[in-house]
Amino acid sequence: MAAIGTVFQPDEVKLMRSVLDEATIILPKAERTSDMKVKFASRILAAAANGERDPNKLRIAALLGEENERPDLLSSISRFHETQSS
């Protein structure tokens, strides 16, 4: 969870929103729920509150979380990066 009192600049909010959208697209359609988006947003905010600004690292934080509960998504993340660089 984001630290109390953390303030983000408009460009940082835009970055986090973009990362949230990209992370959600990676999920299978059946898993794109409001609850999952809230979980992703919380993870992105926590990572950003700790100073992370790299979109790839924020996306990974959203998808995997600290506890790495979804190691099966690693291949999806890799495929996503490949399509983005093409």
GROMACS elastic network, one bead per residue, 0.5 to 0.9 nm:
[ bonds ]
;  ai    aj funct       b0    kb
    1     4     6  0.87966   500
    1    42     6  0.57579   500
    1    43     6  0.67073   500
    1    44     6  0.86750   500
    1    45     6  0.65462   500
    1    47     6  0.83017   500
    1    49     6  0.82535   500
    2     5     6  0.85033   500
    2     6     6  0.68865   500
    2    42     6  0.73182   500
    2    43     6  0.83117   500
    2    44     6  0.86149   500
    2    45     6  0.52807   500
    2    47     6  0.76478   500
    2    48     6  0.76417   500
    2    49     6  0.53138   500
    2    50     6  0.79685   500
    3     6     6  0.56263   500
    3    45     6  0.87373   500
    3    46     6  0.72401   500
    3    49     6  0.61275   500
    3    50     6  0.81773   500
    4     7     6  0.88907   500
    6    49     6  0.63715   500
    7    49     6  0.84391   500
    8    11     6  0.80952   500
    8    12     6  0.58672   500
    8    13     6  0.63080   500
    8    48     6  0.86675   500
    8    49     6  0.84689   500
    9    12     6  0.52010   500
    9    13     6  0.63632   500
    9    14     6  0.87441   500
   10    13     6  0.50689   500
   10    14     6  0.61935   500
   10    15     6  0.86253   500
   11    14     6  0.50071   500
   11    15     6  0.61895   500
   11    16     6  0.86843   500
   12    16     6  0.61654   500
   12    17     6  0.85655   500
   12    48     6  0.85657   500
   12    53     6  0.77936   500
   13    16     6  0.50942   500
   13    17     6  0.61066   500
   13    18     6  0.85685   500
   14    17     6  0.51402   500
   14    18     6  0.61975   500
   14    19     6  0.86302   500
   15    18     6  0.51515   500
   15    19     6  0.61808   500
   15    20     6  0.86247   500
   15    53     6  0.81592   500
   15    55     6  0.72307   500
   16    19     6  0.50034   500
   16    20     6  0.60962   500
   16    21     6  0.86354   500
   16    41     6  0.80423   500
   16    44     6  0.67376   500
   16    45     6  0.76539   500
   16    48     6  0.81510   500
   16    53     6  0.85890   500
   16    55     6  0.78230   500
   16    58     6  0.78065   500
   16    59     6  0.88991   500
   17    20     6  0.50420   500
   17    21     6  0.62480   500
   17    22     6  0.86494   500
   17    41     6  0.83065   500
   18    21     6  0.51363   500
   18    22     6  0.61768   500
   18    23     6  0.85524   500
   18    55     6  0.85508   500
   19    22     6  0.50805   500
   19    23     6  0.59834   500
   19    24     6  0.84748   500
   19    44     6  0.80026   500
   19    55     6  0.62241   500
   19    56     6  0.80386   500
   19    58     6  0.68111   500
   19    59     6  0.56544   500
   19    62     6  0.83833   500
   20    23     6  0.51580   500
   20    24     6  0.61227   500
   20    25     6  0.86921   500
   20    37     6  0.73778   500
   20    40     6  0.66459   500
   20    41     6  0.63379   500
   20    44     6  0.75180   500
   20    58     6  0.86885   500
   20    59     6  0.71539   500
   20    62     6  0.74826   500
   21    24     6  0.51954   500
   21    25     6  0.63274   500
   21    26     6  0.89530   500
   21    37     6  0.87197   500
   22    25     6  0.51820   500
   22    26     6  0.65951   500
   22    59     6  0.74679   500
   22    80     6  0.89279   500
   23    26     6  0.53589   500
   23    27     6  0.70672   500
   23    37     6  0.88406   500
   23    40     6  0.77385   500
   23    59     6  0.56907   500
   23    60     6  0.80076   500
   23    62     6  0.67930   500
   23    63     6  0.64460   500
   23    77     6  0.85842   500
   24    27     6  0.54971   500
   24    28     6  0.85683   500
   24    29     6  0.88232   500
   24    31     6  0.86391   500
   24    32     6  0.62429   500
   24    33     6  0.89242   500
   24    36     6  0.82282   500
   24    37     6  0.68917   500
   24    40     6  0.80590   500
   24    63     6  0.84006   500
   25    28     6  0.76592   500
   25    29     6  0.79174   500
   25    32     6  0.78182   500
   26    29     6  0.86867   500
   26    63     6  0.87248   500
   26    73     6  0.83347   500
   26    76     6  0.64912   500
   26    77     6  0.70615   500
   26    80     6  0.70724   500
   27    30     6  0.80187   500
   27    31     6  0.61453   500
   27    32     6  0.63582   500
   27    63     6  0.86153   500
   27    73     6  0.80936   500
   27    76     6  0.81061   500
   28    31     6  0.55587   500
   28    32     6  0.68633   500
   29    32     6  0.53646   500
   29    33     6  0.85276   500
   30    33     6  0.74482   500
   31    36     6  0.71548   500
   32    35     6  0.83409   500
   32    36     6  0.63818   500
   32    37     6  0.71079   500
   33    36     6  0.51728   500
   33    37     6  0.63325   500
   33    38     6  0.87001   500
   34    37     6  0.50728   500
   34    38     6  0.62092   500
   34    39     6  0.86550   500
   35    38     6  0.51209   500
   35    39     6  0.62837   500
   35    40     6  0.86992   500
   36    39     6  0.50012   500
   36    40     6  0.61468   500
   36    41     6  0.85357   500
   37    41     6  0.59957   500
   37    42     6  0.84965   500
   38    41     6  0.50495   500
   38    42     6  0.61136   500
   38    43     6  0.86346   500
   39    42     6  0.51880   500
   39    43     6  0.63306   500
   39    44     6  0.87144   500
   39    62     6  0.76062   500
   39    65     6  0.89916   500
   40    43     6  0.51386   500
   40    44     6  0.61483   500
   40    45     6  0.85853   500
   40    59     6  0.85915   500
   40    61     6  0.80281   500
   40    63     6  0.66692   500
   40    65     6  0.81744   500
   41    44     6  0.50557   500
   41    45     6  0.60603   500
   41    46     6  0.85089   500
   41    62     6  0.69783   500
   42    45     6  0.51433   500
   42    46     6  0.61242   500
   42    47     6  0.86608   500
   42    62     6  0.78903   500
   43    46     6  0.50810   500
   43    47     6  0.61969   500
   43    48     6  0.85303   500
   43    58     6  0.81283   500
   43    61     6  0.61153   500
   43    62     6  0.51029   500
   43    63     6  0.84062   500
   43    64     6  0.89912   500
   43    65     6  0.63893   500
   43    66     6  0.83908   500
   44    47     6  0.52040   500
   44    48     6  0.60462   500
   44    49     6  0.84565   500
   44    52     6  0.88875   500
   44    58     6  0.56763   500
   44    59     6  0.73400   500
   44    60     6  0.89878   500
   44    61     6  0.63934   500
   44    62     6  0.54802   500
   45    48     6  0.50332   500
   45    49     6  0.59085   500
   45    50     6  0.85500   500
   45    58     6  0.87685   500
   46    49     6  0.50773   500
   46    50     6  0.64005   500
   46    51     6  0.89344   500
   46    52     6  0.89098   500
   46    61     6  0.89106   500
   47    50     6  0.51378   500
   47    51     6  0.66704   500
   47    52     6  0.55268   500
   47    53     6  0.82303   500
   47    57     6  0.85738   500
   47    58     6  0.65448   500
   47    61     6  0.69282   500
   47    62     6  0.86450   500
   48    51     6  0.50058   500
   48    53     6  0.61728   500
   48    58     6  0.74174   500
   49    52     6  0.72081   500
   52    55     6  0.83839   500
   52    57     6  0.73781   500
   52    58     6  0.68711   500
   53    56     6  0.87337   500
   53    57     6  0.76924   500
   53    58     6  0.69439   500
   54    57     6  0.53374   500
   54    58     6  0.61588   500
   54    59     6  0.86130   500
   55    58     6  0.50278   500
   55    59     6  0.60336   500
   55    60     6  0.85693   500
   56    59     6  0.50824   500
   56    60     6  0.62024   500
   56    61     6  0.85908   500
   56    81     6  0.85691   500
   57    60     6  0.50455   500
   57    61     6  0.60894   500
   57    62     6  0.85786   500
   58    62     6  0.61918   500
   58    63     6  0.86874   500
   59    62     6  0.50450   500
   59    63     6  0.62036   500
   59    64     6  0.85077   500
   59    77     6  0.86331   500
   60    63     6  0.51083   500
   60    64     6  0.57819   500
   60    65     6  0.74502   500
   60    74     6  0.86018   500
   60    77     6  0.76779   500
   61    64     6  0.54433   500
   61    66     6  0.69111   500
   61    68     6  0.87984   500
   62    65     6  0.56926   500
   62    66     6  0.89972   500
   63    68     6  0.83950   500
   63    69     6  0.88049   500
   63    70     6  0.72188   500
   63    73     6  0.73112   500
   63    74     6  0.87945   500
   63    77     6  0.85702   500
   64    67     6  0.71109   500
   64    69     6  0.59978   500
   64    70     6  0.54204   500
   64    71     6  0.69203   500
   64    73     6  0.75630   500
   64    74     6  0.83380   500
   65    68     6  0.53934   500
   65    69     6  0.68820   500
   65    70     6  0.81327   500
   66    69     6  0.80219   500
   67    70     6  0.85618   500
   68    71     6  0.60976   500
   69    72     6  0.87303   500
   70    73     6  0.57211   500
   70    74     6  0.78449   500
   71    74     6  0.56510   500
   71    75     6  0.84766   500
   72    75     6  0.66603   500
   72    76     6  0.77660   500
   73    76     6  0.50064   500
   73    77     6  0.61641   500
   73    78     6  0.86359   500
   74    77     6  0.50956   500
   74    78     6  0.62650   500
   74    79     6  0.87156   500
   75    78     6  0.50337   500
   75    79     6  0.62067   500
   75    80     6  0.85759   500
   76    79     6  0.51057   500
   76    80     6  0.61105   500
   76    81     6  0.86757   500
   77    80     6  0.50363   500
   77    81     6  0.62656   500
   77    82     6  0.86747   500
   78    81     6  0.52024   500
   78    82     6  0.62901   500
   78    83     6  0.88314   500
   79    82     6  0.50663   500
   79    83     6  0.63487   500
   79    84     6  0.87091   500
   80    83     6  0.52640   500
   80    84     6  0.62636   500
   80    85     6  0.87926   500
   81    84     6  0.50612   500
   81    85     6  0.62447   500
   81    86     6  0.87255   500
   82    85     6  0.53396   500
   82    86     6  0.63606   500
   83    86     6  0.52598   500
